[in-house]
Amino acid sequence: MKINGLIKKARWESIPCGCGKNVMDSFPIKDCLHCKFDQCWKSVPQVDFKINDDIIDKNGNITKKQTKTIKEITLSRGDKYQDVIGWSF
Ligand SMILES: [Zn+2]
C-alpha cells in the first residue's frame, strides 16, 4: 500500500495522552486529543485491499462483476493538528 501525505511527525503526535487509569478518565469518555487522533490514524488501511468495481449499464444492471485492488491512497489532514480526517483513492 502506498500512502500519500505521510509526514514524519504530525503536530498531534506531540500532544501527550491525558488519559487516566480509570474508564471515566480515559478516551473515549474523556476527550483526549492524542487518543482521538491516534484512533483516526489507526483507521487508515496499511495494506492493499479490494473493492467492488462492477460494470453497470445505463439501466443500472450489472453487466460484469469485478473487483479492483486499491494499492494507493491519499490522506486528508486537518490544518490545525495535522490529524488524519480522511483518505481517498
Ligand atoms: Zn489519551
PDB file of the backbone (N, CA, C, O) and the ligand in Angstrom, with CONECT records:
HET     ZN  A 101       1
ATOM      1  N   MET A   1       0.838  -1.203   0.000  1.00  0.00           N
ATOM      2  CA  MET A   1       0.000   0.000   0.000  1.00  0.00           C
ATOM      3  C   MET A   1       0.870   1.249   0.000  1.00  0.00           C
ATOM      4  O   MET A   1       1.738   1.418   0.856  1.00  0.00           O
ATOM      5  N   LYS A   2       0.626   2.120  -0.971  1.00  0.00           N
ATOM      6  CA  LYS A   2       1.334   3.397  -0.994  1.00  0.00           C
ATOM      7  C   LYS A   2       0.415   4.455  -0.373  1.00  0.00           C
ATOM      8  O   LYS A   2      -0.726   4.629  -0.801  1.00  0.00           O
ATOM      9  N   ILE A   3       0.927   5.153   0.638  1.00  0.00           N
ATOM     10  CA  ILE A   3       0.122   6.176   1.308  1.00  0.00           C
ATOM     11  C   ILE A   3       0.712   7.551   1.002  1.00  0.00           C
ATOM     12  O   ILE A   3       1.847   7.845   1.380  1.00  0.00           O
ATOM     13  N   ASN A   4      -0.053   8.378   0.326  1.00  0.00           N
ATOM     14  CA  ASN A   4       0.385   9.744   0.031  1.00  0.00           C
ATOM     15  C   ASN A   4      -0.018  10.665   1.177  1.00  0.00           C
ATOM     16  O   ASN A   4      -1.091  10.519   1.762  1.00  0.00           O
ATOM     17  N   GLY A   5       0.843  11.597   1.481  1.00  0.00           N
ATOM     18  CA  GLY A   5       0.510  12.565   2.526  1.00  0.00           C
ATOM     19  C   GLY A   5       1.064  12.205   3.892  1.00  0.00           C
ATOM     20  O   GLY A   5       0.653  12.769   4.906  1.00  0.00           O
ATOM     21  N   LEU A   6       2.014  11.246   3.917  1.00  0.00           N
ATOM     22  CA  LEU A   6       2.642  10.890   5.191  1.00  0.00           C
ATOM     23  C   LEU A   6       3.569  12.019   5.627  1.00  0.00           C
ATOM     24  O   LEU A   6       4.225  12.644   4.793  1.00  0.00           O
ATOM     25  N   ILE A   7       3.623  12.279   6.915  1.00  0.00           N
ATOM     26  CA  ILE A   7       4.595  13.239   7.422  1.00  0.00           C
ATOM     27  C   ILE A   7       5.339  12.599   8.589  1.00  0.00           C
ATOM     28  O   ILE A   7       4.799  11.749   9.297  1.00  0.00           O
ATOM     29  N   LYS A   8       6.575  13.017   8.773  1.00  0.00           N
ATOM     30  CA  LYS A   8       7.433  12.391   9.798  1.00  0.00           C
ATOM     31  C   LYS A   8       6.784  12.406  11.167  1.00  0.00           C
ATOM     32  O   LYS A   8       6.613  11.369  11.807  1.00  0.00           O
ATOM     33  N   LYS A   9       6.426  13.602  11.602  1.00  0.00           N
ATOM     34  CA  LYS A   9       5.756  13.692  12.893  1.00  0.00           C
ATOM     35  C   LYS A   9       4.669  14.757  12.791  1.00  0.00           C
ATOM     36  O   LYS A   9       4.950  15.951  12.694  1.00  0.00           O
ATOM     37  N   ALA A  10       3.439  14.300  12.816  1.00  0.00           N
ATOM     38  CA  ALA A  10       2.317  15.238  12.749  1.00  0.00           C
ATOM     39  C   ALA A  10       2.220  15.995  14.070  1.00  0.00           C
ATOM     40  O   ALA A  10       2.649  15.506  15.115  1.00  0.00           O
ATOM     41  N   ARG A  11       1.651  17.188  14.005  1.00  0.00           N
ATOM     42  CA  ARG A  11       1.534  18.026  15.206  1.00  0.00           C
ATOM     43  C   ARG A  11       0.835  17.298  16.361  1.00  0.00           C
ATOM     44  O   ARG A  11       1.255  17.403  17.513  1.00  0.00           O
ATOM     45  N   TRP A  12      -0.219  16.571  16.047  1.00  0.00           N
ATOM     46  CA  TRP A  12      -0.978  15.907  17.129  1.00  0.00           C
ATOM     47  C   TRP A  12      -0.144  14.892  17.897  1.00  0.00           C
ATOM     48  O   TRP A  12      -0.436  14.608  19.059  1.00  0.00           O
ATOM     49  N   GLU A  13       0.886  14.343  17.267  1.00  0.00           N
ATOM     50  CA  GLU A  13       1.707  13.339  17.947  1.00  0.00           C
ATOM     51  C   GLU A  13       2.505  13.940  19.098  1.00  0.00           C
ATOM     52  O   GLU A  13       2.970  13.219  19.980  1.00  0.00           O
ATOM     53  N   SER A  14       2.660  15.260  19.087  1.00  0.00           N
ATOM     54  CA  SER A  14       3.366  15.944  20.175  1.00  0.00           C
ATOM     55  C   SER A  14       2.451  16.247  21.354  1.00  0.00           C
ATOM     56  O   SER A  14       2.916  16.649  22.420  1.00  0.00           O
ATOM     57  N   ILE A  15       1.149  16.055  21.160  1.00  0.00           N
ATOM     58  CA  ILE A  15       0.216  16.281  22.265  1.00  0.00           C
ATOM     59  C   ILE A  15       0.254  15.042  23.156  1.00  0.00           C
ATOM     60  O   ILE A  15      -0.063  13.949  22.687  1.00  0.00           O
ATOM     61  N   PRO A  16       0.633  15.180  24.424  1.00  0.00           N
ATOM     62  CA  PRO A  16       0.685  13.978  25.267  1.00  0.00           C
ATOM     63  C   PRO A  16      -0.699  13.418  25.564  1.00  0.00           C
ATOM     64  O   PRO A  16      -1.683  14.155  25.621  1.00  0.00           O
ATOM     65  N   CYS A  17      -0.756  12.111  25.752  1.00  0.00           N
ATOM     66  CA  CYS A  17      -2.012  11.469  26.136  1.00  0.00           C
ATOM     67  C   CYS A  17      -2.363  11.922  27.550  1.00  0.00           C
ATOM     68  O   CYS A  17      -1.534  11.876  28.458  1.00  0.00           O
ATOM     69  N   GLY A  18      -3.604  12.358  27.715  1.00  0.00           N
ATOM     70  CA  GLY A  18      -4.024  12.847  29.029  1.00  0.00           C
ATOM     71  C   GLY A  18      -4.948  11.886  29.758  1.00  0.00           C
ATOM     72  O   GLY A  18      -5.636  12.265  30.705  1.00  0.00           O
ATOM     73  N   CYS A  19      -4.955  10.651  29.311  1.00  0.00           N
ATOM     74  CA  CYS A  19      -5.863   9.685  29.923  1.00  0.00           C
ATOM     75  C   CYS A  19      -5.381   9.241  31.299  1.00  0.00           C
ATOM     76  O   CYS A  19      -4.181   9.128  31.550  1.00  0.00           O
ATOM     77  N   GLY A  20      -6.334   8.994  32.173  1.00  0.00           N
ATOM     78  CA  GLY A  20      -6.008   8.483  33.497  1.00  0.00           C
ATOM     79  C   GLY A  20      -6.164   6.976  33.540  1.00  0.00           C
ATOM     80  O   GLY A  20      -6.269   6.322  32.502  1.00  0.00           O
ATOM     81  N   LYS A  21      -6.177   6.433  34.743  1.00  0.00           N
ATOM     82  CA  LYS A  21      -6.212   4.975  34.877  1.00  0.00           C
ATOM     83  C   LYS A  21      -7.612   4.389  34.796  1.00  0.00           C
ATOM     84  O   LYS A  21      -7.782   3.250  34.360  1.00  0.00           O
ATOM     85  N   ASN A  22      -8.626   5.163  35.216  1.00  0.00           N
ATOM     86  CA  ASN A  22      -9.961   4.583  35.181  1.00  0.00           C
ATOM     87  C   ASN A  22     -10.734   4.987  33.927  1.00  0.00           C
ATOM     88  O   ASN A  22     -10.382   5.940  33.232  1.00  0.00           O
ATOM     89  N   VAL A  23     -11.786   4.238  33.665  1.00  0.00           N
ATOM     90  CA  VAL A  23     -12.566   4.389  32.438  1.00  0.00           C
ATOM     91  C   VAL A  23     -13.109   5.807  32.276  1.00  0.00           C
ATOM     92  O   VAL A  23     -13.080   6.371  31.182  1.00  0.00           O
ATOM     93  N   MET A  24     -13.605   6.375  33.374  1.00  0.00           N
ATOM     94  CA  MET A  24     -14.210   7.701  33.297  1.00  0.00           C
ATOM     95  C   MET A  24     -13.200   8.788  32.930  1.00  0.00           C
ATOM     96  O   MET A  24     -13.560   9.869  32.464  1.00  0.00           O
ATOM     97  N   ASP A  25     -11.944   8.471  33.153  1.00  0.00           N
ATOM     98  CA  ASP A  25     -10.894   9.447  32.914  1.00  0.00           C
ATOM     99  C   ASP A  25     -10.070   9.083  31.681  1.00  0.00           C
ATOM    100  O   ASP A  25      -8.947   9.557  31.513  1.00  0.00           O
ATOM    101  N   SER A  26     -10.639   8.235  30.820  1.00  0.00           N
ATOM    102  CA  SER A  26      -9.915   7.770  29.645  1.00  0.00           C
ATOM    103  C   SER A  26     -10.744   7.960  28.379  1.00  0.00           C
ATOM    104  O   SER A  26     -11.972   8.025  28.420  1.00  0.00           O
ATOM    105  N   PHE A  27     -10.037   8.047  27.253  1.00  0.00           N
ATOM    106  CA  PHE A  27     -10.700   8.097  25.960  1.00  0.00           C
ATOM    107  C   PHE A  27     -11.506   6.816  25.757  1.00  0.00           C
ATOM    108  O   PHE A  27     -11.012   5.763  26.162  1.00  0.00           O
ATOM    109  N   PRO A  28     -12.702   6.811  25.166  1.00  0.00           N
ATOM    110  CA  PRO A  28     -13.358   7.966  24.530  1.00  0.00           C
ATOM    111  C   PRO A  28     -14.263   8.778  25.460  1.00  0.00           C
ATOM    112  O   PRO A  28     -14.851   9.766  25.019  1.00  0.00           O
ATOM    113  N   ILE A  29     -14.389   8.395  26.723  1.00  0.00           N
ATOM    114  CA  ILE A  29     -15.239   9.189  27.617  1.00  0.00           C
ATOM    115  C   ILE A  29     -14.568  10.538  27.850  1.00  0.00           C
ATOM    116  O   ILE A  29     -15.203  11.590  27.784  1.00  0.00           O
ATOM    117  N   LYS A  30     -13.284  10.478  28.120  1.00  0.00           N
ATOM    118  CA  LYS A  30     -12.533  11.721  28.236  1.00  0.00           C
ATOM    119  C   LYS A  30     -12.132  12.169  26.826  1.00  0.00           C
ATOM    120  O   LYS A  30     -11.759  11.349  25.987  1.00  0.00           O
ATOM    121  N   ASP A  31     -12.213  13.452  26.584  1.00  0.00           N
ATOM    122  CA  ASP A  31     -11.901  13.976  25.256  1.00  0.00           C
ATOM    123  C   ASP A  31     -10.391  14.175  25.129  1.00  0.00           C
ATOM    124  O   ASP A  31      -9.888  15.297  25.191  1.00  0.00           O
ATOM    125  N   CYS A  32      -9.685  13.065  24.952  1.00  0.00           N
ATOM    126  CA  CYS A  32      -8.221  13.117  24.843  1.00  0.00           C
ATOM    127  C   CYS A  32      -7.842  13.268  23.369  1.00  0.00           C
ATOM    128  O   CYS A  32      -8.110  12.382  22.557  1.00  0.00           O
ATOM    129  N   LEU A  33      -7.221  14.387  23.035  1.00  0.00           N
ATOM    130  CA  LEU A  33      -6.887  14.656  21.637  1.00  0.00           C
ATOM    131  C   LEU A  33      -5.897  13.635  21.082  1.00  0.00           C
ATOM    132  O   LEU A  33      -6.020  13.198  19.938  1.00  0.00           O
ATOM    133  N   HIS A  34      -4.929  13.265  21.890  1.00  0.00           N
ATOM    134  CA  HIS A  34      -3.929  12.311  21.412  1.00  0.00           C
ATOM    135  C   HIS A  34      -4.586  10.990  21.003  1.00  0.00           C
ATOM    136  O   HIS A  34      -4.344  10.477  19.910  1.00  0.00           O
ATOM    137  N   CYS A  35      -5.409  10.456  21.883  1.00  0.00           N
ATOM    138  CA  CYS A  35      -6.051   9.163  21.593  1.00  0.00           C
ATOM    139  C   CYS A  35      -7.057   9.275  20.448  1.00  0.00           C
ATOM    140  O   CYS A  35      -7.219   8.345  19.658  1.00  0.00           O
ATOM    141  N   LYS A  36      -7.720  10.409  20.369  1.00  0.00           N
ATOM    142  CA  LYS A  36      -8.693  10.633  19.299  1.00  0.00           C
ATOM    143  C   LYS A  36      -7.997  10.612  17.928  1.00  0.00           C
ATOM    144  O   LYS A  36      -8.464   9.960  16.994  1.00  0.00           O
ATOM    145  N   PHE A  37      -6.896  11.319  17.829  1.00  0.00           N
ATOM    146  CA  PHE A  37      -6.186  11.380  16.550  1.00  0.00           C
ATOM    147  C   PHE A  37      -5.447  10.086  16.261  1.00  0.00           C
ATOM    148  O   PHE A  37      -5.276   9.698  15.105  1.00  0.00           O
ATOM    149  N   ASP A  38      -5.008   9.417  17.333  1.00  0.00           N
ATOM    150  CA  ASP A  38      -4.340   8.134  17.173  1.00  0.00           C
ATOM    151  C   ASP A  38      -5.317   7.109  16.586  1.00  0.00           C
ATOM    152  O   ASP A  38      -4.951   6.301  15.733  1.00  0.00           O
ATOM    153  N   GLN A  39      -6.553   7.161  17.056  1.00  0.00           N
ATOM    154  CA  GLN A  39      -7.582   6.255  16.552  1.00  0.00           C
ATOM    155  C   GLN A  39      -7.862   6.525  15.065  1.00  0.00           C
ATOM    156  O   GLN A  39      -8.044   5.593  14.283  1.00  0.00           O
ATOM    157  N   CYS A  40      -7.895   7.808  14.688  1.00  0.00           N
ATOM    158  CA  CYS A  40      -8.105   8.169  13.274  1.00  0.00           C
ATOM    159  C   CYS A  40      -6.981   7.612  12.417  1.00  0.00           C
ATOM    160  O   CYS A  40      -7.219   7.060  11.343  1.00  0.00           O
ATOM    161  N   TRP A  41      -5.761   7.760  12.899  1.00  0.00           N
ATOM    162  CA  TRP A  41      -4.607   7.271  12.150  1.00  0.00           C
ATOM    163  C   TRP A  41      -4.666   5.756  12.002  1.00  0.00           C
ATOM    164  O   TRP A  41      -4.332   5.218  10.947  1.00  0.00           O
ATOM    165  N   LYS A  42      -5.091   5.068  13.062  1.00  0.00           N
ATOM    166  CA  LYS A  42      -5.140   3.608  13.011  1.00  0.00           C
ATOM    167  C   LYS A  42      -6.248   3.086  12.108  1.00  0.00           C
ATOM    168  O   LYS A  42      -6.259   1.906  11.759  1.00  0.00           O
ATOM    169  N   SER A  43      -7.188   3.960  11.725  1.00  0.00           N
ATOM    170  CA  SER A  43      -8.256   3.530  10.820  1.00  0.00           C
ATOM    171  C   SER A  43      -7.825   3.606   9.354  1.00  0.00           C
ATOM    172  O   SER A  43      -8.581   3.235   8.456  1.00  0.00           O
ATOM    173  N   VAL A  44      -6.611   4.087   9.126  1.00  0.00           N
ATOM    174  CA  VAL A  44      -6.106   4.179   7.751  1.00  0.00           C
ATOM    175  C   VAL A  44      -5.606   2.801   7.319  1.00  0.00           C
ATOM    176  O   VAL A  44      -4.812   2.185   8.030  1.00  0.00           O
ATOM    177  N   PRO A  45      -6.064   2.304   6.152  1.00  0.00           N
ATOM    178  CA  PRO A  45      -5.594   0.979   5.727  1.00  0.00           C
ATOM    179  C   PRO A  45      -4.090   0.985   5.437  1.00  0.00           C
ATOM    180  O   PRO A  45      -3.571   1.901   4.799  1.00  0.00           O
ATOM    181  N   GLN A  46      -3.412  -0.042   5.912  1.00  0.00           N
ATOM    182  CA  GLN A  46      -1.956  -0.116   5.735  1.00  0.00           C
ATOM    183  C   GLN A  46      -1.572  -1.132   4.643  1.00  0.00           C
ATOM    184  O   GLN A  46      -0.426  -1.181   4.198  1.00  0.00           O
ATOM    185  N   VAL A  47      -2.548  -1.928   4.229  1.00  0.00           N
ATOM    186  CA  VAL A  47      -2.265  -2.933   3.202  1.00  0.00           C
ATOM    187  C   VAL A  47      -3.279  -2.797   2.062  1.00  0.00           C
ATOM    188  O   VAL A  47      -4.364  -2.243   2.240  1.00  0.00           O
ATOM    189  N   ASP A  48      -2.907  -3.309   0.899  1.00  0.00           N
ATOM    190  CA  ASP A  48      -3.786  -3.257  -0.269  1.00  0.00           C
ATOM    191  C   ASP A  48      -5.117  -3.925   0.056  1.00  0.00           C
ATOM    192  O   ASP A  48      -5.171  -4.886   0.824  1.00  0.00           O
ATOM    193  N   PHE A  49      -6.182  -3.408  -0.533  1.00  0.00           N
ATOM    194  CA  PHE A  49      -7.478  -4.040  -0.324  1.00  0.00           C
ATOM    195  C   PHE A  49      -8.290  -3.978  -1.614  1.00  0.00           C
ATOM    196  O   PHE A  49      -7.977  -3.210  -2.524  1.00  0.00           O
ATOM    197  N   LYS A  50      -9.348  -4.807  -1.677  1.00  0.00           N
ATOM    198  CA  LYS A  50     -10.162  -4.904  -2.894  1.00  0.00           C
ATOM    199  C   LYS A  50     -11.508  -4.232  -2.694  1.00  0.00           C
ATOM    200  O   LYS A  50     -12.067  -4.258  -1.597  1.00  0.00           O
ATOM    201  N   ILE A  51     -12.022  -3.636  -3.747  1.00  0.00           N
ATOM    202  CA  ILE A  51     -13.370  -3.072  -3.708  1.00  0.00           C
ATOM    203  C   ILE A  51     -14.158  -3.624  -4.897  1.00  0.00           C
ATOM    204  O   ILE A  51     -13.585  -4.100  -5.878  1.00  0.00           O
ATOM    205  N   ASN A  52     -15.458  -3.549  -4.784  1.00  0.00           N
ATOM    206  CA  ASN A  52     -16.323  -3.908  -5.915  1.00  0.00           C
ATOM    207  C   ASN A  52     -16.165  -2.875  -7.010  1.00  0.00           C
ATOM    208  O   ASN A  52     -16.175  -1.672  -6.749  1.00  0.00           O
ATOM    209  N   ASP A  53     -16.021  -3.341  -8.217  1.00  0.00           N
ATOM    210  CA  ASP A  53     -15.894  -2.406  -9.338  1.00  0.00           C
ATOM    211  C   ASP A  53     -16.714  -2.964 -10.503  1.00  0.00           C
ATOM    212  O   ASP A  53     -16.227  -3.087 -11.627  1.00  0.00           O
ATOM    213  N   ASP A  54     -17.978  -3.299 -10.200  1.00  0.00           N
ATOM    214  CA  ASP A  54     -18.853  -3.903 -11.208  1.00  0.00           C
ATOM    215  C   ASP A  54     -19.140  -2.918 -12.348  1.00  0.00           C
ATOM    216  O   ASP A  54     -19.249  -1.709 -12.143  1.00  0.00           O
ATOM    217  N   ILE A  55     -19.256  -3.477 -13.544  1.00  0.00           N
ATOM    218  CA  ILE A  55     -19.620  -2.667 -14.706  1.00  0.00           C
ATOM    219  C   ILE A  55     -21.154  -2.603 -14.765  1.00  0.00           C
ATOM    220  O   ILE A  55     -21.822  -3.636 -14.772  1.00  0.00           O
ATOM    221  N   ILE A  56     -21.692  -1.407 -14.805  1.00  0.00           N
ATOM    222  CA  ILE A  56     -23.144  -1.227 -14.802  1.00  0.00           C
ATOM    223  C   ILE A  56     -23.575  -0.537 -16.107  1.00  0.00           C
ATOM    224  O   ILE A  56     -22.974   0.452 -16.527  1.00  0.00           O
ATOM    225  N   ASP A  57     -24.626  -1.078 -16.735  1.00  0.00           N
ATOM    226  CA  ASP A  57     -25.109  -0.446 -17.964  1.00  0.00           C
ATOM    227  C   ASP A  57     -26.009   0.745 -17.629  1.00  0.00           C
ATOM    228  O   ASP A  57     -26.230   1.051 -16.457  1.00  0.00           O
ATOM    229  N   LYS A  58     -26.520   1.407 -18.650  1.00  0.00           N
ATOM    230  CA  LYS A  58     -27.265   2.647 -18.406  1.00  0.00           C
ATOM    231  C   LYS A  58     -28.588   2.423 -17.664  1.00  0.00           C
ATOM    232  O   LYS A  58     -29.188   3.372 -17.159  1.00  0.00           O
ATOM    233  N   ASN A  59     -29.036   1.170 -17.603  1.00  0.00           N
ATOM    234  CA  ASN A  59     -30.255   0.872 -16.859  1.00  0.00           C
ATOM    235  C   ASN A  59     -29.965   0.467 -15.411  1.00  0.00           C
ATOM    236  O   ASN A  59     -30.876   0.151 -14.647  1.00  0.00           O
ATOM    237  N   GLY A  60     -28.713   0.481 -15.061  1.00  0.00           N
ATOM    238  CA  GLY A  60     -28.342   0.142 -13.697  1.00  0.00           C
ATOM    239  C   GLY A  60     -28.154  -1.344 -13.461  1.00  0.00           C
ATOM    240  O   GLY A  60     -28.047  -1.781 -12.314  1.00  0.00           O
ATOM    241  N   ASN A  61     -28.113  -2.123 -14.524  1.00  0.00           N
ATOM    242  CA  ASN A  61     -27.898  -3.560 -14.378  1.00  0.00           C
ATOM    243  C   ASN A  61     -26.407  -3.889 -14.440  1.00  0.00           C
ATOM    244  O   ASN A  61     -25.643  -3.311 -15.213  1.00  0.00           O
ATOM    245  N   ILE A  62     -26.032  -4.844 -13.590  1.00  0.00           N
ATOM    246  CA  ILE A  62     -24.626  -5.242 -13.584  1.00  0.00           C
ATOM    247  C   ILE A  62     -24.362  -6.113 -14.814  1.00  0.00           C
ATOM    248  O   ILE A  62     -24.984  -7.161 -14.986  1.00  0.00           O
ATOM    249  N   THR A  63     -23.455  -5.680 -15.646  1.00  0.00           N
ATOM    250  CA  THR A  63     -23.127  -6.461 -16.836  1.00  0.00           C
ATOM    251  C   THR A  63     -21.879  -7.301 -16.603  1.00  0.00           C
ATOM    252  O   THR A  63     -21.673  -8.332 -17.244  1.00  0.00           O
ATOM    253  N   LYS A  64     -21.053  -6.838 -15.674  1.00  0.00           N
ATOM    254  CA  LYS A  64     -19.865  -7.635 -15.364  1.00  0.00           C
ATOM    255  C   LYS A  64     -19.466  -7.394 -13.920  1.00  0.00           C
ATOM    256  O   LYS A  64     -19.301  -6.257 -13.476  1.00  0.00           O
ATOM    257  N   LYS A  65     -19.315  -8.504 -13.196  1.00  0.00           N
ATOM    258  CA  LYS A  65     -18.879  -8.385 -11.801  1.00  0.00           C
ATOM    259  C   LYS A  65     -17.360  -8.424 -11.759  1.00  0.00           C
ATOM    260  O   LYS A  65     -16.740  -9.327 -12.320  1.00  0.00           O
ATOM    261  N   GLN A  66     -16.780  -7.468 -11.111  1.00  0.00           N
ATOM    262  CA  GLN A  66     -15.325  -7.486 -10.979  1.00  0.00           C
ATOM    263  C   GLN A  66     -14.903  -6.718  -9.728  1.00  0.00           C
ATOM    264  O   GLN A  66     -15.679  -5.963  -9.141  1.00  0.00           O
ATOM    265  N   THR A  67     -13.681  -6.933  -9.354  1.00  0.00           N
ATOM    266  CA  THR A  67     -13.132  -6.198  -8.214  1.00  0.00           C
ATOM    267  C   THR A  67     -11.888  -5.465  -8.667  1.00  0.00           C
ATOM    268  O   THR A  67     -11.272  -5.790  -9.683  1.00  0.00           O
ATOM    269  N   LYS A  68     -11.547  -4.481  -7.891  1.00  0.00           N
ATOM    270  CA  LYS A  68     -10.372  -3.671  -8.204  1.00  0.00           C
ATOM    271  C   LYS A  68      -9.519  -3.639  -6.941  1.00  0.00           C
ATOM    272  O   LYS A  68     -10.041  -3.513  -5.833  1.00  0.00           O
ATOM    273  N   THR A  69      -8.220  -3.752  -7.110  1.00  0.00           N
ATOM    274  CA  THR A  69      -7.326  -3.691  -5.950  1.00  0.00           C
ATOM    275  C   THR A  69      -6.834  -2.261  -5.763  1.00  0.00           C
ATOM    276  O   THR A  69      -6.306  -1.637  -6.684  1.00  0.00           O
ATOM    277  N   ILE A  70      -7.021  -1.759  -4.543  1.00  0.00           N
ATOM    278  CA  ILE A  70      -6.554  -0.412  -4.228  1.00  0.00           C
ATOM    279  C   ILE A  70      -5.159  -0.525  -3.631  1.00  0.00           C
ATOM    280  O   ILE A  70      -4.960  -1.149  -2.590  1.00  0.00           O
ATOM    281  N   LYS A  71      -4.207   0.087  -4.306  1.00  0.00           N
ATOM    282  CA  LYS A  71      -2.809  -0.006  -3.866  1.00  0.00           C
ATOM    283  C   LYS A  71      -2.258   1.329  -3.424  1.00  0.00           C
ATOM    284  O   LYS A  71      -1.133   1.410  -2.931  1.00  0.00           O
ATOM    285  N   GLU A  72      -3.051   2.386  -3.599  1.00  0.00           N
ATOM    286  CA  GLU A  72      -2.554   3.712  -3.270  1.00  0.00           C
ATOM    287  C   GLU A  72      -3.699   4.569  -2.728  1.00  0.00           C
ATOM    288  O   GLU A  72      -4.774   4.628  -3.326  1.00  0.00           O
ATOM    289  N   ILE A  73      -3.464   5.228  -1.600  1.00  0.00           N
ATOM    290  CA  ILE A  73      -4.460   6.135  -1.036  1.00  0.00           C
ATOM    291  C   ILE A  73      -3.797   7.473  -0.717  1.00  0.00           C
ATOM    292  O   ILE A  73      -2.576   7.566  -0.592  1.00  0.00           O
ATOM    293  N   THR A  74      -4.627   8.499  -0.589  1.00  0.00           N
ATOM    294  CA  THR A  74      -4.124   9.829  -0.242  1.00  0.00           C
ATOM    295  C   THR A  74      -4.825  10.308   1.021  1.00  0.00           C
ATOM    296  O   THR A  74      -6.052  10.284   1.113  1.00  0.00           O
ATOM    297  N   LEU A  75      -4.032  10.741   1.987  1.00  0.00           N
ATOM    298  CA  LEU A  75      -4.590  11.200   3.263  1.00  0.00           C
ATOM    299  C   LEU A  75      -5.063  12.644   3.171  1.00  0.00           C
ATOM    300  O   LEU A  75      -4.477  13.455   2.454  1.00  0.00           O
ATOM    301  N   SER A  76      -6.121  12.957   3.897  1.00  0.00           N
ATOM    302  CA  SER A  76      -6.533  14.349   4.087  1.00  0.00           C
ATOM    303  C   SER A  76      -6.237  14.683   5.537  1.00  0.00           C
ATOM    304  O   SER A  76      -6.516  13.889   6.435  1.00  0.00           O
ATOM    305  N   ARG A  77      -5.673  15.853   5.761  1.00  0.00           N
ATOM    306  CA  ARG A  77      -5.307  16.223   7.126  1.00  0.00           C
ATOM    307  C   ARG A  77      -5.944  17.542   7.542  1.00  0.00           C
ATOM    308  O   ARG A  77      -6.205  18.420   6.720  1.00  0.00           O
ATOM    309  N   GLY A  78      -6.183  17.652   8.839  1.00  0.00           N
ATOM    310  CA  GLY A  78      -6.697  18.897   9.388  1.00  0.00           C
ATOM    311  C   GLY A  78      -5.578  19.931   9.425  1.00  0.00           C
ATOM    312  O   GLY A  78      -4.410  19.572   9.572  1.00  0.00           O
ATOM    313  N   ASP A  79      -5.920  21.195   9.295  1.00  0.00           N
ATOM    314  CA  ASP A  79      -4.915  22.263   9.265  1.00  0.00           C
ATOM    315  C   ASP A  79      -4.248  22.461  10.618  1.00  0.00           C
ATOM    316  O   ASP A  79      -3.042  22.689  10.703  1.00  0.00           O
ATOM    317  N   LYS A  80      -5.041  22.373  11.661  1.00  0.00           N
ATOM    318  CA  LYS A  80      -4.548  22.730  12.987  1.00  0.00           C
ATOM    319  C   LYS A  80      -3.630  21.670  13.596  1.00  0.00           C
ATOM    320  O   LYS A  80      -2.523  21.976  14.039  1.00  0.00           O
ATOM    321  N   TYR A  81      -4.095  20.439  13.612  1.00  0.00           N
ATOM    322  CA  TYR A  81      -3.333  19.383  14.292  1.00  0.00           C
ATOM    323  C   TYR A  81      -2.650  18.426  13.320  1.00  0.00           C
ATOM    324  O   TYR A  81      -1.928  17.527  13.750  1.00  0.00           O
ATOM    325  N   GLN A  82      -2.861  18.599  12.046  1.00  0.00           N
ATOM    326  CA  GLN A  82      -2.341  17.677  11.010  1.00  0.00           C
ATOM    327  C   GLN A  82      -2.840  16.253  11.267  1.00  0.00           C
ATOM    328  O   GLN A  82      -2.170  15.275  10.934  1.00  0.00           O
ATOM    329  N   ASP A  83      -4.006  16.162  11.852  1.00  0.00           N
ATOM    330  CA  ASP A  83      -4.592  14.854  12.104  1.00  0.00           C
ATOM    331  C   ASP A  83      -5.227  14.320  10.832  1.00  0.00           C
ATOM    332  O   ASP A  83      -5.605  15.086   9.946  1.00  0.00           O
ATOM    333  N   VAL A  84      -5.340  13.001  10.748  1.00  0.00           N
ATOM    334  CA  VAL A  84      -5.948  12.383   9.569  1.00  0.00           C
ATOM    335  C   VAL A  84      -7.472  12.525   9.676  1.00  0.00           C
ATOM    336  O   VAL A  84      -8.091  11.987  10.594  1.00  0.00           O
ATOM    337  N   ILE A  85      -8.057  13.249   8.739  1.00  0.00           N
ATOM    338  CA  ILE A  85      -9.507  13.406   8.780  1.00  0.00           C
ATOM    339  C   ILE A  85     -10.197  12.546   7.731  1.00  0.00           C
ATOM    340  O   ILE A  85     -11.423  12.434   7.705  1.00  0.00           O
ATOM    341  N   GLY A  86      -9.398  11.948   6.879  1.00  0.00           N
ATOM    342  CA  GLY A  86      -9.974  11.046   5.900  1.00  0.00           C
ATOM    343  C   GLY A  86      -8.917  10.591   4.907  1.00  0.00           C
ATOM    344  O   GLY A  86      -7.771  11.039   4.931  1.00  0.00           O
ATOM    345  N   TRP A  87      -9.342   9.681   4.029  1.00  0.00           N
ATOM    346  CA  TRP A  87      -8.426   9.228   2.984  1.00  0.00           C
ATOM    347  C   TRP A  87      -9.252   8.866   1.768  1.00  0.00           C
ATOM    348  O   TRP A  87     -10.428   8.519   1.877  1.00  0.00           O
ATOM    349  N   SER A  88      -8.625   8.953   0.616  1.00  0.00           N
ATOM    350  CA  SER A  88      -9.336   8.648  -0.628  1.00  0.00           C
ATOM    351  C   SER A  88      -8.419   7.876  -1.565  1.00  0.00           C
ATOM    352  O   SER A  88      -7.201   7.845  -1.390  1.00  0.00           O
ATOM    353  N   PHE A  89      -9.036   7.255  -2.562  1.00  0.00           N
ATOM    354  CA  PHE A  89      -8.248   6.527  -3.573  1.00  0.00           C
ATOM    355  C   PHE A  89      -8.751   6.866  -4.949  1.00  0.00           C
ATOM    356  O   PHE A  89      -8.225   6.361  -5.940  1.00  0.00           O
TER     357      PHE A  89
HETATM  358 ZN    ZN A 101      -5.317   9.513  25.861  1.00  0.00          ZN2+
END
